[in-house]
Amino acid sequence: MNAVSVLPESSGQAERYERYMEVVRARATSREFDGGYVVPREHYEMIVEAARHAPSGADAQPWHYIVVTDPAHKELLAGHFVRERYRRIELGMKFPSPNYRGMATAPGLIVVVADFRYIKAFPVLGDGSDLDQMYQQNAERILLQSVAASTMAAHLAAAALGYAVWWVTAIGQQEAQQALRPLLDVPEELSPIDIMCFGPPRRHPYKRWKKQLDEIMSWERYDRAKCPTDAQIDEWIEHDRARVMYRDESRTD
Ligand SMILES: Cc1cc2nc3c(=O)[nH]c(=O)nc-3n(C[C@H](O)[C@H](O)[C@H](O)COP(=O)(O)O)c2cc1C
């Protein structure tokens, strides 16, 4: 029997792809927002509804989304990240840390919570052996990728609603999580791992530098000519990273 195509010409696939890509291309990070704007309640629901449909390892859906609207809580969250930024500077980390003040005025703020207990739902031995460690590490990766897939769906939904977005992972460290848990009443078993801010941006966000399609794609086998050397990566971190994080892709200075 011949395979039946589920996408006949008339299905409008090109148009649908273009509409999708419009959202994908328009998604952009902003770290300052119009603080006076109020996100309608249904927009939070529309955004988390998109997150709900994401794929996940074993379909475990190891995520939860906490909508934070209380300005005092946003202020406390922002304060934590601002302090963390100064600590990184004091520790001599060369990472070009952004100013997290803008988090306090983000009209939309959603905390992404991961449930690492679902690691057990993935292939693990559970006997504490070396082999188990190897499987555990991979299971953790499966869990993190699952939460990222769901978070990305939420970001694209926010972009589709016309908002600028801001993906913050600086919350990752154990210490930060301990500090934030009581504020949001997150149970011990769960980990608030990301914050998603969104809203009308204070200034029009710029399109950041993206690698060209050809640079990130191979056919059939990895094209080794495209594999950067360690020195090239160090050079990129040293000279380009801050530029691509904070400047318009069209600027070359
Ligand atoms: C997994 C992940 C972690 C990120 N963590 C942070 C963060 O902690 N703080 C921050 O200001 N931006 C963070 N970002 C935003 C990136 O800096 C931003 O996406 C990148 O510079 C590209 O810009 P664009 O989103 O406008 O394409 C993160 C993005 C991702 C996907």
The ligand as a Tripos MOL2 file, in Angstrom:
@<TRIPOS>MOLECULE
LIG
   31    33     1     0     0
SMALL
NO_CHARGES

@<TRIPOS>ATOM
      1 C1         18.4590   28.3040   28.8730 C.3       1 LIG1
      2 C2         18.5560   29.8060   28.8450 C.ar      1 LIG1
      3 C3         19.0430   30.4610   29.9460 C.ar      1 LIG1
      4 C4         19.0840   31.8690   29.9850 C.ar      1 LIG1
      5 N1         19.4610   32.4840   31.1540 N.ar      1 LIG1
      6 C5         19.4340   33.8250   31.2230 C.ar      1 LIG1
      7 C6         19.7030   34.4650   32.4650 C.ar      1 LIG1
      8 O1         19.9120   33.8360   33.5120 O.2       1 LIG1
      9 N2         19.7120   35.8260   32.4740 N.ar      1 LIG1
     10 C7         19.4580   36.5600   31.3410 C.ar      1 LIG1
     11 O2         19.4660   37.7850   31.4170 O.2       1 LIG1
     12 N3         19.1760   35.9810   30.1590 N.ar      1 LIG1
     13 C8         19.1520   34.6290   30.0830 C.ar      1 LIG1
     14 N4         18.8040   34.0060   28.8990 N.ar      1 LIG1
     15 C9         18.4790   34.8190   27.7130 C.3       1 LIG1
     16 C10        19.6240   34.8210   26.7070 C.3       1 LIG1
     17 O3         20.6600   35.6700   27.1390 O.3       1 LIG1
     18 C11        19.0730   35.2610   25.3260 C.3       1 LIG1
     19 O4         18.1060   34.3290   24.9100 O.3       1 LIG1
     20 C12        20.1970   35.3240   24.2860 C.3       1 LIG1
     21 O5         21.0840   36.3770   24.5740 O.3       1 LIG1
     22 C13        19.6820   35.4750   22.8600 C.3       1 LIG1
     23 O6         18.8210   36.5700   22.7300 O.3       1 LIG1
     24 P1         17.3310   36.4160   22.1560 P.3       1 LIG1
     25 O7         16.5280   35.6900   23.2060 O.co2     1 LIG1
     26 O8         16.8280   37.8340   21.9730 O.co2     1 LIG1
     27 O9         17.3910   35.6450   20.8850 O.co2     1 LIG1
     28 C14        18.7100   32.6170   28.8440 C.ar      1 LIG1
     29 C15        18.2200   31.9320   27.7180 C.ar      1 LIG1
     30 C16        18.1140   30.5550   27.7370 C.ar      1 LIG1
     31 C17        17.5010   29.8490   26.5530 C.3       1 LIG1
@<TRIPOS>BOND
     1     1     2 1
     2     2     3 ar
     3     2    30 ar
     4     3     4 ar
     5     4     5 ar
     6     4    28 ar
     7     5     6 ar
     8     6     7 ar
     9     6    13 1
    10     7     8 2
    11     7     9 ar
    12     9    10 ar
    13    10    11 2
    14    10    12 ar
    15    12    13 ar
    16    13    14 ar
    17    14    15 1
    18    14    28 ar
    19    15    16 1
    20    16    17 1
    21    16    18 1
    22    18    19 1
    23    18    20 1
    24    20    21 1
    25    20    22 1
    26    22    23 1
    27    23    24 1
    28    24    25 2
    29    24    26 1
    30    24    27 1
    31    28    29 ar
    32    29    30 ar
    33    30    31 1
@<TRIPOS>SUBSTRUCTURE
     1 LIG1         1 GROUP 0 **** ****
